Amino acid sequence: MNSYDLIVRGGEVANHAGRGRADVGVKDGRIAAIGDLSQADAGEIVDAAGLTVLPGVIDTQVHFREPGLEWKEDLETGSRAAALGGVVAVFEMPNTNPNTTDPATLEDKLHRARDRMWTDHAFYIGGTHENADYLGELERLPGCCGVKVFMGASTGDLLIADDDGVRKVLRNVARRATFHSEDEYRLEERRNLARAGDWTSHPEVRDAESAILSTRRLVGLAREVGRRIHVLHVTTAQEIEYLAQHKDVATVEVTPQHLTLEAPEAYERLKGLAQMNPPIRSAEHVAGLWRGIDQGIVDVLGSDHAPHTLEEKARPYPASPSGMPGVQTLVPVMLTHVANGKMTLERFIDLTSAGAQRIFNIAGKGRLAVGYDADLTLVDLKAKRTITHADMATRSAWTPFDGFEAVGWPMATIVRGRVVMKDGALIGSAHGRPVRFQETLSA
C-alpha cells in the first residue's frame, strides 16, 4: 500500500487535465500522485468532499510595508491575510523604508520573513538611477523575483521618470523587469487639478492619457533595448488594445479592484478608501479590462495589496494616501466573477497560478502536477459569504469590498504540503520559505 505524508481526498481537482474527481497525494512537500488514492494511507488526510482543489494561488504584487511602515502592515500580518485568502505565495514590493535596492536590504527582508511569513515569498529589488548599473547582479540574488521600476511617483520615493533611466535599467537586466507605468511629467502638470476633499478628481489628475503615454514609451524602450517587460495594474482600455500588439515583449497584470469597482460611484461611496494608483476608472475602462481577460491579453492577476490606516485614509483629498488592501479578498472577489459568468474557472487558474509561473519563471510552483510543490488552494465554489472589515487580518483592518456578497470562498490553503489555513483559521506556525526561480537556480 502506498503511503503519503498528506492526502487531499474526495475533491474536484481542476488542473491541466480539466476538472474531475481525484485525490492528491503529497510526499516531502511535493505532489506525488493524482488520482484514486482510496487504498493509500497518509499521516494526514484533508477531506475535500464538496470542494474544488486548485493550483495554489500566487499573488505577484503585494506591499507588506516592513521595514519602516509597520503601523500599516508587516510581513506576518500581510502573509496571515494572504493565507486566510487562499494565497500560497506572494511577491512583495520594494517601496519600504529603507527601500529594497541592494543586497543588504533584500537579505534583511528574507531574514525578517523566515518563520514569520505564513506563505512562501519573494521580494522585488527597486530600480533606481543609483543602482541601475548593478541590477544584473541584484536580480540574481536568492529570494529576488525581479526588478521593479516606478515610472510615476506613488507611495514612497522610488522613481525613474526619464527615458534614459528606464533605458539604463533595461540594458542591465536579463530577467523580465516590472513597471508601474504612469507618466510622471504629465502627473506633475495635472496635480493642480486635484479638488480638495473630492476623490472623484483622482482619476482626472492621474488620467488615462498618463497611463497610455507611459506604456507606449515603455514598450518602445523595451523594443529598442531588446528586453522583456511586465506592466503592472493596467487600468485603461487603450493600454489593453495597445499591449495586445506587443505581447512578444510585454506581459500584463490587472487587479480585482480595477475589474470590480467603477468611478465615480466608488469614490462617492468609499471616498479615500477607493483611492489607489493608477486610479479606479470609469465603466468604459473596466469593460476594456474585461475584454483583455476575455481575449487572453491579460496574463496575471495581482492584488496590489497596499494598506494604509483608516486614519490616514480619512485625510481630505489629495492629502490622503493611495492604496488599498486586497490579498485576502482576491480569491472570493474573482470567484464571484466566475460564478456570475464573467470568466471561467480555468481562466481564473491561468491568471492566478500558471500566469505567474510563466511570467516570472517560477521553479516548481504554479501547476497542480506531479513533481511540483504541493501548493493547493481549496475552494467552495458555491459558498455565499459577505466580505466584511471585521474579517480582515491585515493590520489596517479594512477592505474596499466591505459588504460585497461573494459566491465562492477559500476553505483551505496548503503550502508545500503543509496545511496553513483550514475553515477560516490558521493552523500551526509560520513556515513560509523563499520562492525559487528557474533563471537563478545556479545563483
Disulfide bonds with the S-S distance in Angstrom:
none
